[in-house]
Amino acid sequence: MNRASESLQSLFERTFAEIGQVREAFTPRLTPREVGTITNVSTGIAKVSGLPSVGSEELLKFPGGLFGIAFNVDEEEIGVVLLGDYWQLHAGDEVERTGRVMDVAVGDELLGRVVDPLGRPLDGNGPVSASKRLPIERAAAPIMSRAPVTVPLQTGLKVIDALIPVGRGQRELILGDRQTGKTAIAIDAILNQRGKNVLCVYCAIGQRASAVAKAIANLREKGAMDYTVVVVAEGNDPPGLAYIAPYAATSIAEHFMEAGRDVLIVYDDLTQHARAYRELSLLLRRPPGREAFPGDIFFIHSRLLERATHLASEHGGGSLTALPIIETESQNISAYIPTNLISITDGQIYLSPSLFELGVLPAVDVGKSVSRVGGKAQRAAYRAVAGELKLAYAQFEELETFARFGARLDASTRKIIEHGRRIRACLKQSEFVPVSVPEQLAVLLALTADLFDSVPLERMAEAERAVREAAAAIPAEVCARFETAEKLDEADRQTVLQIARQSLAGFQSLPQS
């Protein structure tokens, strides 16, 4: 017992001696903290005095774990955009610098998750354990690091894939009045990426909570959340969160793109984003311009969409395809924000309320829609039929207007109109039912070969469905050639047309004129 107590005492003595040595060698370091004071709090913004060394767009920390971004850095005070519930703040509260800019968690851990623009989970599945963070504001890839857009991004919608093709790395605007199916087109495009090695980011900006919940439920029900990240800034969130939401979502998508992946991002919608920025700018006393928007309203969207691109192979070869959505008022596509976005993007898909009311869904107005990449991002098999189809459809739309006046029409004009009506019927498509490439090409080839012209209009939906079901019989080697850049040869065309003829044989024909 004596030996044990002696060894324990010597151990204590050595420990105390070592602690004493460390204490004597320790030199305290003073870490300066720059602290300011809130002078005024308003809706979504705060005015702060002090902080003489703060940088533009630096992240500031407020009481209660609330953050803000330094927007206006003036001599006397700083205008701060608040990123959260600001009603617990009061004049006189302390504000502290963080020395960094706003960033967001990125990585594979976010797939399948619903987060807010700050990276906080909204799905009740616990915290997001991402190991890497990226700034939300990043420079776009230099021109010399980019490659041409040549690979198609199939949306699963016949009217878009055939007539308004979208390529990987393209920026295609979706615009139209409210309740015309803009979000449905974007969700369809996300659903069609299943099994195509394309990751998706859906960014909801200023939407109703019920609309966002419905979109997420559709993605989850169809199994699309496995490869999708949802970033949500709801309509009742502070305007600061709505402002940073698309930038945070783009940084999440860029992380995948820089890893060599193909990514699709949907901004739903940038009208709400522009309104949130206008609200913040007016509160911060920035000079208003047209429609009270600040002078840099074009820049906030151009620097966002310029980040969508196709990287060259030496930089990983990844791509980021953007589908921004804009809401028009009374079909006015020449309004301020729509014209800004049209000039920034590589084309637009315009949804017509008139077609929507007629039950032509998706209500895509082919005449006002365009893809500036066009056939460069379309498979050769599509190019063989798309040009002829678009011309026939344009002729039909023009002649249909004259036919409404009750003019006497000759046989050739009537034939063009009847053919056009069948094109319109074939381009109709139900929501959340993407159509595969072989099925699309079977229908399009049957249209260009006039196989549907003898089918009564009331049976067109049934006939089109029969052709799509029959497309399963197309030989595997022919389907494989659909996916390549090779042109559709005559033998393959006849193979598909023969299958289409057999599927349409049971439909009652119209009397021959």
C-alpha positions as CSV (number, residue, x, y, z in Angstrom):
1,M,0.0,0.0,0.0
2,N,2.9,2.4,0.9
3,R,4.6,1.8,-2.5
4,A,1.3,2.4,-4.4
5,S,0.6,5.7,-2.5
6,E,4.2,6.8,-3.1
7,S,4.0,6.2,-6.9
8,L,0.6,7.9,-7.0
9,Q,2.1,10.9,-5.2
10,S,5.1,11.1,-7.5
11,L,2.7,11.0,-10.5
12,F,0.7,13.9,-9.1
13,E,3.9,15.9,-8.5
14,R,5.1,15.3,-12.1
15,T,1.7,16.3,-13.5
16,F,1.6,19.5,-11.4
17,A,5.2,20.3,-12.5
18,E,4.3,19.9,-16.2
19,I,1.1,22.1,-15.8
20,G,3.3,24.7,-14.2
21,Q,5.7,24.7,-17.1
22,V,2.9,24.9,-19.7
23,R,1.3,27.8,-17.7
24,E,4.6,29.7,-17.6
25,A,5.3,29.1,-21.3
26,F,1.7,30.2,-22.4
27,T,1.5,33.6,-24.0
28,P,-2.1,34.9,-24.3
29,R,-3.1,36.1,-27.7
30,L,-5.5,39.0,-28.2
31,T,-7.9,38.4,-31.1
32,P,-9.5,41.7,-32.2
33,R,-13.2,41.7,-32.7
34,E,-14.9,44.3,-34.8
35,V,-18.3,45.0,-33.4
36,G,-21.0,47.4,-34.7
37,T,-24.4,48.5,-33.6
38,I,-27.9,48.3,-35.2
39,T,-29.3,51.8,-35.7
40,N,-32.5,50.8,-37.6
41,V,-34.4,47.6,-38.5
42,S,-36.9,47.5,-41.3
43,T,-38.6,44.8,-43.4
44,G,-35.8,42.4,-44.2
45,I,-33.0,45.0,-43.8
46,A,-31.0,46.6,-41.1
47,K,-28.8,49.7,-40.9
48,V,-25.6,49.2,-38.9
49,S,-23.1,51.8,-37.7
50,G,-19.5,51.0,-36.9
51,L,-17.5,48.1,-38.6
52,P,-15.1,50.4,-40.5
53,S,-13.3,47.6,-42.2
54,V,-16.3,45.6,-43.5
55,G,-16.2,44.5,-47.1
56,S,-19.0,44.5,-49.7
57,E,-21.2,41.4,-49.5
58,E,-19.4,40.3,-46.3
59,L,-21.5,38.0,-44.0
60,L,-22.4,39.7,-40.7
61,K,-23.6,38.0,-37.5
62,F,-26.5,39.3,-35.5
63,P,-27.9,38.2,-32.1
64,G,-29.8,34.9,-32.1
65,G,-27.6,33.3,-34.8
66,L,-29.1,35.5,-37.5
67,F,-26.9,36.4,-40.5
68,G,-27.0,39.2,-43.0
69,I,-25.1,40.4,-46.1
70,A,-23.5,43.9,-46.2
71,F,-25.1,45.4,-49.3
72,N,-24.6,49.2,-49.0
73,V,-21.2,50.1,-47.6
74,D,-21.4,53.9,-47.0
75,E,-19.2,56.2,-45.0
76,E,-21.7,56.6,-42.2
77,E,-23.6,53.3,-42.1
78,I,-24.0,49.9,-43.7
79,G,-27.2,48.6,-45.3
80,V,-27.5,44.9,-44.5
81,V,-29.9,42.4,-46.1
82,L,-31.1,40.0,-43.4
83,L,-31.3,36.3,-44.0
84,G,-33.9,35.1,-41.6
85,D,-36.5,36.1,-39.0
86,Y,-35.6,39.7,-38.2
87,W,-38.4,40.7,-35.7
88,Q,-36.3,39.8,-32.6
89,L,-33.7,42.4,-33.6
90,H,-33.7,45.9,-32.0
91,A,-31.8,49.1,-32.4
92,G,-28.7,49.0,-30.2
93,D,-28.0,45.3,-30.7
94,E,-24.4,44.3,-31.5
95,V,-23.4,43.1,-34.9
96,E,-20.1,41.2,-35.5
97,R,-18.0,40.7,-38.7
98,T,-17.4,37.1,-39.8
99,G,-14.6,37.8,-42.3
100,R,-16.2,35.6,-45.0
101,V,-18.8,35.8,-47.7
102,M,-22.1,33.9,-47.8
103,D,-21.5,30.2,-48.7
104,V,-23.6,27.0,-48.9
105,A,-23.0,23.3,-48.2
106,V,-22.5,21.3,-51.4
107,G,-21.9,17.6,-52.2
108,D,-23.6,14.3,-52.8
109,E,-25.1,14.4,-49.3
110,L,-27.6,17.0,-50.5
111,L,-29.2,14.6,-53.1
112,G,-32.7,13.8,-52.0
113,R,-32.8,16.6,-49.5
114,V,-35.0,19.8,-49.3
115,V,-33.0,22.7,-47.9
116,D,-33.3,26.5,-47.6
117,P,-30.8,28.9,-49.3
118,L,-28.7,28.7,-46.1
119,G,-28.4,24.9,-46.4
120,R,-30.7,24.2,-43.4
121,P,-32.8,21.1,-43.8
122,L,-36.6,21.6,-44.4
123,D,-37.5,17.9,-44.8
124,G,-37.2,16.8,-41.2
125,N,-34.5,14.2,-42.0
126,G,-31.8,15.7,-39.7
127,P,-28.9,18.0,-40.5
128,V,-27.1,18.0,-43.8
129,S,-23.6,16.6,-43.2
130,A,-21.8,18.1,-46.2
131,S,-18.0,18.3,-45.9
132,K,-17.5,21.1,-48.5
133,R,-18.9,24.7,-48.8
134,L,-18.8,27.0,-51.8
135,P,-19.6,30.8,-52.0
136,I,-23.0,31.5,-53.5
137,E,-21.5,34.2,-55.7
138,R,-18.9,32.8,-58.0
139,A,-17.4,33.9,-61.3
140,A,-18.7,32.1,-64.4
141,A,-16.4,29.8,-66.3
142,P,-14.2,31.6,-68.8
143,I,-15.1,31.4,-72.5
144,M,-11.9,29.4,-73.2
145,S,-12.9,26.7,-70.6
146,R,-16.2,26.1,-72.4
147,A,-17.2,23.7,-75.2
148,P,-20.1,23.9,-77.7
149,V,-23.5,22.6,-76.8
150,T,-23.9,19.4,-78.8
151,V,-25.6,16.8,-76.6
152,P,-29.4,17.0,-76.3
153,L,-31.1,17.1,-72.9
154,Q,-34.3,15.1,-73.5
155,T,-37.3,16.6,-71.7
156,G,-39.6,13.7,-72.6
157,L,-42.0,16.2,-74.1
158,K,-42.6,15.6,-77.8
159,V,-43.2,19.2,-78.8
160,I,-40.0,20.4,-77.1
161,D,-37.6,17.6,-78.1
162,A,-38.8,17.7,-81.7
163,L,-39.4,21.4,-82.4
164,I,-37.6,23.4,-79.7
165,P,-34.6,21.2,-78.6
166,V,-32.7,21.9,-75.5
167,G,-29.0,20.9,-75.2
168,R,-26.9,20.2,-72.2
169,G,-25.3,23.5,-71.2
170,Q,-28.1,25.6,-72.7
171,R,-30.2,28.2,-71.0
172,E,-33.8,27.9,-72.2
173,L,-36.4,30.3,-70.8
174,I,-39.9,29.1,-70.0
175,L,-42.4,32.0,-69.9
176,G,-46.2,32.4,-70.0
177,D,-49.1,33.8,-68.0
178,R,-49.9,32.3,-64.6
179,Q,-51.5,28.9,-64.5
180,T,-50.4,27.9,-68.0
181,G,-48.3,24.9,-67.0
182,K,-44.8,26.4,-66.7
183,T,-43.8,24.5,-63.6
184,A,-45.3,21.3,-65.1
185,I,-42.9,21.4,-68.0
186,A,-39.9,21.9,-65.7
187,I,-41.0,19.0,-63.4
188,D,-41.5,16.8,-66.5
189,A,-38.0,17.6,-67.6
190,I,-36.7,16.6,-64.2
191,L,-38.7,13.3,-64.2
192,N,-37.3,12.4,-67.6
193,Q,-33.7,12.5,-66.4
194,R,-34.3,9.3,-64.4
195,G,-31.6,6.8,-65.5
196,K,-29.9,9.3,-67.8
197,N,-27.1,10.2,-65.4
198,V,-28.3,13.8,-65.1
199,L,-28.6,15.4,-61.6
200,C,-31.2,18.0,-61.0
201,V,-31.6,21.0,-58.8
202,Y,-35.1,22.5,-58.3
203,C,-35.1,26.1,-56.9
204,A,-38.4,27.4,-55.7
205,I,-38.4,31.2,-55.2
206,G,-41.2,33.0,-53.5
207,Q,-43.8,30.2,-54.3
208,R,-46.7,29.3,-52.1
209,A,-45.9,26.6,-49.6
210,S,-48.7,24.4,-51.0
211,A,-47.3,24.7,-54.5
212,V,-43.8,23.7,-53.4
213,A,-45.2,20.8,-51.3
214,K,-47.1,19.6,-54.4
215,A,-44.0,19.7,-56.6
216,I,-41.9,17.9,-54.0
217,A,-44.6,15.3,-53.6
218,N,-44.7,14.7,-57.3
219,L,-40.9,14.3,-57.5
220,R,-40.9,11.9,-54.5
221,E,-43.8,9.8,-55.9
222,K,-42.0,9.4,-59.3
223,G,-38.7,8.5,-57.6
224,A,-37.0,11.7,-58.9
225,M,-35.7,12.8,-55.4
226,D,-32.9,10.2,-55.7
227,Y,-31.1,12.5,-58.1
228,T,-32.6,15.9,-57.2
229,V,-31.8,18.7,-54.7
230,V,-34.6,21.0,-53.8
231,V,-33.8,24.6,-52.6
232,V,-36.8,26.5,-51.2
233,A,-37.4,30.1,-50.3
234,E,-41.2,30.3,-49.7
235,G,-43.4,33.3,-50.3
236,N,-43.6,34.2,-46.6
237,D,-39.8,34.1,-46.1
238,P,-37.8,37.3,-45.8
239,P,-36.9,38.9,-49.2
240,G,-33.2,38.3,-48.5
241,L,-33.6,34.5,-48.6
242,A,-35.6,34.8,-51.9
243,Y,-32.7,36.9,-53.3
244,I,-29.9,34.5,-52.5
245,A,-31.9,31.3,-53.3
246,P,-30.9,31.0,-57.0
247,Y,-27.3,31.8,-56.4
248,A,-27.1,29.2,-53.6
249,A,-28.8,26.6,-55.8
250,T,-26.4,27.3,-58.7
251,S,-23.4,26.8,-56.4
252,I,-24.8,23.4,-55.4
253,A,-25.2,22.6,-59.1
254,E,-21.8,23.9,-60.1
255,H,-20.1,21.5,-57.6
256,F,-21.6,18.6,-59.5
257,M,-20.7,20.2,-62.9
258,E,-17.1,20.7,-61.9
259,A,-16.9,17.1,-60.9
260,G,-17.7,16.2,-64.6
261,R,-21.5,15.5,-64.1
262,D,-24.4,16.8,-66.2
263,V,-26.8,18.9,-64.2
264,L,-30.2,20.4,-64.8
265,I,-31.3,23.4,-62.7
266,V,-34.8,25.0,-62.7
267,Y,-35.4,28.5,-61.3
268,D,-39.1,28.7,-60.4
269,D,-39.5,31.6,-60.9
270,L,-37.2,34.6,-61.5
271,T,-40.2,37.1,-61.5
272,Q,-40.4,36.6,-57.7
273,H,-36.6,36.9,-57.5
274,A,-36.7,40.3,-59.4
275,R,-39.5,41.5,-57.1
276,A,-37.6,40.5,-54.0
277,Y,-34.5,42.4,-55.2
278,R,-36.6,45.4,-56.1
279,E,-38.1,45.4,-52.5
280,L,-34.6,45.2,-50.9
281,S,-33.2,47.9,-53.2
282,L,-36.1,50.4,-52.5
283,L,-35.7,49.8,-48.7
284,L,-32.0,50.4,-49.0
285,R,-32.7,53.7,-50.8
286,R,-31.0,52.6,-54.0
287,P,-32.1,54.8,-57.0
288,P,-35.1,53.2,-58.8
289,G,-35.3,52.9,-62.6
290,R,-37.9,51.5,-65.0
291,E,-40.9,50.0,-63.1
292,A,-39.1,50.9,-59.9
293,F,-36.5,48.2,-60.5
294,P,-32.9,49.2,-59.7
295,G,-30.5,49.8,-62.5
296,D,-28.6,46.6,-62.0
297,I,-31.6,44.3,-62.4
298,F,-30.3,43.0,-65.7
299,F,-26.9,42.2,-64.1
300,I,-28.3,40.1,-61.2
301,H,-29.9,37.7,-63.7
302,S,-27.1,37.8,-66.4
303,R,-24.4,36.9,-63.8
304,L,-26.6,34.1,-62.5
305,L,-27.4,32.5,-65.9
306,E,-23.9,33.0,-67.3
307,R,-22.8,30.3,-64.9
308,A,-24.8,27.7,-66.9
309,T,-22.5,26.2,-69.5
310,H,-20.9,23.1,-71.0
311,L,-17.3,22.7,-69.8
312,A,-14.5,21.6,-72.1
313,S,-13.2,18.0,-71.6
314,E,-9.9,19.3,-70.1
315,H,-12.0,20.9,-67.4
316,G,-14.1,17.8,-66.6
317,G,-16.6,18.0,-69.4
318,G,-19.6,18.6,-67.1
319,S,-22.6,20.7,-68.0
320,L,-25.1,22.9,-66.3
321,T,-28.4,23.4,-68.1
322,A,-30.7,26.1,-66.9
323,L,-34.5,26.3,-67.2
324,P,-35.4,29.7,-65.8
325,I,-39.2,30.4,-65.5
326,I,-40.8,33.8,-65.9
327,E,-44.4,34.8,-65.4
328,T,-45.9,37.3,-67.9
329,E,-49.0,39.5,-67.5
330,S,-51.7,39.4,-70.1
331,Q,-49.4,37.7,-72.6
332,N,-47.0,40.7,-72.6
333,I,-43.6,39.1,-73.5
334,S,-42.2,42.6,-74.2
335,A,-42.4,43.7,-70.6
336,Y,-39.2,44.7,-68.7
337,I,-38.1,41.5,-66.9
338,P,-39.3,39.1,-69.7
339,T,-37.3,41.0,-72.4
340,N,-34.2,41.0,-70.1
341,L,-34.4,37.3,-69.7
342,I,-35.1,36.6,-73.4
343,S,-32.0,38.6,-74.3
344,I,-29.8,36.6,-71.7
345,T,-31.0,33.1,-72.5
346,D,-30.5,30.9,-75.6
347,G,-34.1,30.6,-76.5
348,Q,-37.6,30.5,-75.0
349,I,-40.5,28.2,-74.6
350,Y,-43.7,30.3,-74.7
351,L,-46.9,28.9,-73.2
352,S,-50.1,30.4,-74.6
353,P,-53.2,30.8,-72.5
354,S,-55.3,30.4,-75.6
355,L,-53.9,26.9,-76.3
356,F,-54.3,26.1,-72.6
357,E,-58.0,27.0,-72.7
358,L,-58.4,24.8,-75.8
359,G,-57.0,21.9,-73.9
360,V,-53.8,21.7,-76.0
361,L,-51.4,20.6,-73.3
362,P,-48.5,21.4,-73.0
363,A,-49.7,24.8,-74.3
364,V,-46.5,25.5,-76.2
365,D,-46.8,28.2,-78.9
366,V,-44.4,26.8,-81.5
367,G,-44.5,30.1,-83.5
368,K,-43.3,32.3,-80.6
369,S,-40.9,29.6,-79.1
370,V,-37.3,29.2,-80.3
371,S,-34.1,27.4,-79.5
372,R,-31.0,29.4,-80.5
373,V,-28.9,26.3,-80.3
374,G,-31.5,24.4,-82.4
375,G,-30.5,21.3,-84.4
376,K,-26.9,21.5,-83.1
377,A,-28.2,19.9,-79.8
378,Q,-30.6,17.5,-81.5
379,R,-30.1,13.9,-82.5
380,A,-29.8,13.3,-86.2
381,A,-32.9,11.1,-86.2
382,Y,-34.9,14.0,-84.9
383,R,-33.4,16.5,-87.4
384,A,-34.6,14.3,-90.2
385,V,-38.3,14.9,-89.2
386,A,-38.3,18.1,-87.2
387,G,-37.8,20.6,-90.1
388,E,-40.6,19.1,-92.2
389,L,-42.9,18.9,-89.1
390,K,-42.3,22.5,-88.1
391,L,-43.0,23.8,-91.6
392,A,-46.2,21.8,-91.9
393,Y,-47.4,23.0,-88.5
394,A,-46.6,26.6,-89.3
395,Q,-48.6,26.4,-92.6
396,F,-51.5,24.8,-90.7
397,E,-51.6,27.6,-88.1
398,E,-51.7,30.3,-90.8
399,L,-54.4,28.5,-92.9
400,E,-56.5,27.7,-89.8
401,T,-56.9,31.5,-89.2
402,F,-58.3,32.0,-92.7
403,A,-60.5,28.9,-92.4
404,R,-62.3,30.5,-89.4
405,F,-63.8,33.1,-91.7
406,G,-65.7,30.5,-93.5
407,A,-63.8,30.9,-96.8
408,R,-64.2,28.2,-99.5
409,L,-61.1,26.0,-99.3
410,D,-59.7,23.8,-102.1
411,A,-58.7,20.2,-101.5
412,S,-55.0,20.8,-101.0
413,T,-55.7,23.5,-98.3
414,R,-58.1,21.2,-96.6
415,K,-55.5,18.5,-96.6
416,I,-52.9,20.8,-95.0
417,I,-55.4,21.8,-92.3
418,E,-56.4,18.2,-91.5
419,H,-52.8,17.1,-91.4
420,G,-52.0,20.1,-89.0
421,R,-54.8,19.1,-86.7
422,R,-53.3,15.6,-86.4
423,I,-49.9,17.1,-85.7
424,R,-51.4,19.2,-82.9
425,A,-53.2,16.1,-81.5
426,C,-50.0,14.1,-81.5
427,L,-48.1,16.8,-79.7
428,K,-50.5,16.8,-76.9
429,Q,-49.2,15.1,-73.8
430,S,-50.4,14.4,-70.3
431,E,-48.6,15.8,-67.3
432,F,-45.8,13.7,-65.7
433,V,-45.8,11.1,-68.5
434,P,-42.5,11.6,-70.3
435,V,-42.1,9.8,-73.6
436,S,-39.0,7.9,-74.5
437,V,-36.9,8.6,-77.6
438,P,-38.0,5.5,-79.6
439,E,-41.7,6.3,-78.8
440,Q,-41.3,9.9,-79.9
441,L,-39.6,9.0,-83.1
442,A,-42.2,6.4,-84.0
443,V,-45.0,9.0,-83.6
444,L,-43.0,11.7,-85.5
445,L,-42.1,9.5,-88.4
446,A,-45.7,8.3,-88.6
447,L,-46.8,12.0,-88.7
448,T,-44.4,13.0,-91.5
449,A,-45.4,9.9,-93.5
450,D,-49.1,11.0,-93.2
451,L,-50.1,7.7,-91.5
452,F,-52.4,9.6,-89.1
453,D,-54.2,11.5,-91.8
454,S,-56.8,8.8,-92.2
455,V,-57.5,8.5,-88.5
456,P,-60.6,10.4,-87.2
457,L,-59.7,13.3,-84.9
458,E,-61.7,11.8,-82.0
459,R,-59.6,8.7,-82.1
460,M,-56.2,10.4,-82.4
461,A,-55.3,10.1,-78.8
462,E,-56.0,6.4,-78.9
463,A,-54.1,6.0,-82.2
464,E,-51.0,7.9,-80.9
465,R,-51.0,5.8,-77.8
466,A,-51.1,2.6,-80.0
467,V,-48.1,3.8,-82.0
468,R,-46.2,4.5,-78.7
469,E,-46.9,1.1,-77.3
470,A,-45.9,-0.5,-80.6
471,A,-42.5,1.2,-80.4
472,A,-41.5,-1.5,-77.9
473,A,-41.2,-3.8,-81.0
474,I,-38.5,-1.6,-82.6
475,P,-35.3,-3.7,-82.8
476,A,-32.7,-2.9,-80.2
477,E,-30.0,-2.1,-82.8
478,V,-32.3,0.5,-84.4
479,C,-33.0,2.1,-81.0
480,A,-29.3,2.2,-80.3
481,R,-28.8,4.2,-83.6
482,F,-31.4,6.7,-82.4
483,E,-29.1,7.7,-79.6
484,T,-26.1,8.3,-81.9
485,A,-25.2,11.2,-84.2
486,E,-25.8,9.0,-87.2
487,K,-28.5,10.0,-89.7
488,L,-31.6,7.8,-89.9
489,D,-31.1,5.6,-93.0
490,E,-34.0,4.5,-95.2
491,A,-34.0,0.9,-93.8
492,D,-34.4,2.1,-90.2
493,R,-37.1,4.5,-91.3
494,Q,-39.1,1.8,-93.1
495,T,-38.7,-0.5,-90.1
496,V,-40.3,2.0,-87.8
497,L,-43.0,3.0,-90.3
498,Q,-44.0,-0.7,-90.8
499,I,-44.4,-1.1,-87.1
500,A,-46.5,2.2,-87.0
501,R,-48.7,1.0,-89.9
502,Q,-49.5,-2.3,-88.2
503,S,-50.5,-0.5,-85.0
504,L,-52.8,1.9,-86.9
505,A,-54.4,-0.8,-89.0
506,G,-57.3,-1.4,-86.6
507,F,-58.5,2.3,-86.6
508,Q,-61.4,3.4,-88.7
509,S,-60.3,5.3,-91.8
510,L,-61.9,8.5,-93.1
511,P,-63.5,8.3,-96.5
512,Q,-60.9,9.1,-99.2
513,S,-61.6,12.3,-101.0
